[in-house]
């Protein structure tokens, strides 16, 4: 399981690299599709129309990966903190039943209200 308390693990930026979509394709159920993908230094996160999949790339070679599936229907609450004048990072906090809080930090101008709307549409 990914250590979500380690904030530096998830300094994410939006990506359109199809490799991230291809990486999680075998995990998707019939009819599920990737909506957004974000990359960190080595790790990445994809938002599908059913869940969030966080991928922690491990080891020197990066061949070993930890995939954590976070279904929207287990979200009890969420919070966004948009970037400000002197703070360019945004944050998304999700509280999951049985797991607790998961925090994603975004490095660049990410449309967090749009992500919150997506989460609300799939979790309410």
C-alpha positions in Angstrom: 0.0 0.0 0.0 1.2 3.5 -0.8 2.2 5.7 2.1 -0.2 8.6 1.5 1.2 10.5 4.5 4.4 11.1 2.5 3.3 14.3 0.7 6.5 14.5 -1.5 5.3 11.2 -3.1 2.5 13.0 -4.8 3.8 16.3 -6.3 1.7 15.9 -9.4 1.4 17.6 -12.8 -1.2 17.0 -15.5 0.1 14.8 -18.3 -1.3 13.7 -21.7 1.3 10.9 -22.0 -0.7 7.8 -23.2 1.8 5.5 -21.5 0.1 6.1 -18.1 -3.2 5.1 -19.6 -1.7 2.0 -21.2 -0.1 1.1 -17.8 -3.4 0.9 -16.0 -5.4 -0.5 -18.9 -5.2 -4.1 -17.6 -6.7 -3.0 -14.3 -9.8 -1.4 -15.7 -13.1 -3.2 -15.7 -15.4 -3.4 -18.7 -16.7 0.1 -19.6 -14.2 1.9 -17.4 -12.0 4.6 -18.9 -9.3 7.0 -17.8 -10.4 10.6 -17.5 -7.3 12.4 -16.3 -3.6 11.4 -15.6 -1.1 13.1 -13.4 2.6 12.3 -13.1 5.1 12.9 -10.3 8.9 12.2 -10.5 8.3 8.5 -10.9 4.8 7.8 -9.6 1.6 8.7 -11.2 -2.1 8.9 -10.6 -5.0 8.4 -12.9 -8.6 9.3 -12.4 -11.1 7.0 -14.2 -14.8 7.3 -14.3 -15.0 4.8 -11.4 -12.0 5.3 -9.2 -8.5 6.8 -8.6 -5.6 4.5 -9.3 -2.3 5.6 -7.6 0.8 3.9 -8.9 4.0 3.9 -6.8 7.1 3.0 -8.9 9.6 1.1 -6.7 13.2 0.0 -6.8 16.1 1.2 -8.8 14.9 -0.1 -12.2 11.2 0.9 -11.7 10.0 -2.5 -12.8 8.2 -3.1 -9.4 5.1 -1.1 -9.0 2.4 -0.8 -6.3 -1.1 -0.1 -7.6 -3.7 1.3 -5.2 -7.3 1.4 -6.3 -9.4 4.1 -4.5 -13.1 3.7 -5.6 -15.2 6.8 -5.6 -18.1 5.0 -3.9 -15.9 4.7 -0.7 -15.3 8.5 -0.5 -17.0 10.0 2.6 -15.7 13.6 2.1 -13.3 15.6 0.1 -11.6 18.9 0.2 -9.6 21.0 -2.3 -7.2 23.8 -1.7 -6.5 25.8 -4.8 -3.2 27.6 -5.5 -2.7 31.1 -4.4 -0.6 34.2 -5.2 2.5 32.9 -3.4 1.6 29.3 -3.1 1.5 27.6 -6.5 0.6 24.2 -5.1 -2.9 22.9 -4.9 -4.1 20.0 -2.8 -6.9 17.4 -2.9 -7.8 15.6 0.2 -10.1 12.5 0.0 -11.4 10.7 3.1 -12.1 7.0 2.4 -14.2 4.6 4.5 -11.8 2.2 6.1 -8.6 3.9 4.9 -8.7 7.5 6.2 -7.3 10.6 4.4 -5.5 10.5 1.1 -3.7 13.7 0.0 -2.6 14.5 -3.5 -0.5 17.7 -4.1 -0.4 19.3 -7.5 2.6 21.3 -8.7 1.1 23.3 -11.5 -2.1 25.1 -12.3 -4.6 22.2 -12.1 -8.3 22.9 -12.3 -9.1 21.5 -8.9 -12.7 22.7 -8.9 -13.2 20.5 -12.1 -11.7 17.5 -10.4 -13.9 18.1 -7.3 -16.9 18.3 -9.6 -15.8 15.0 -11.2 -15.5 13.3 -7.8 -18.8 14.7 -6.7 -20.5 13.4 -9.8 -19.2 9.9 -9.1 -19.4 9.7 -5.3 -22.6 11.4 -4.3 
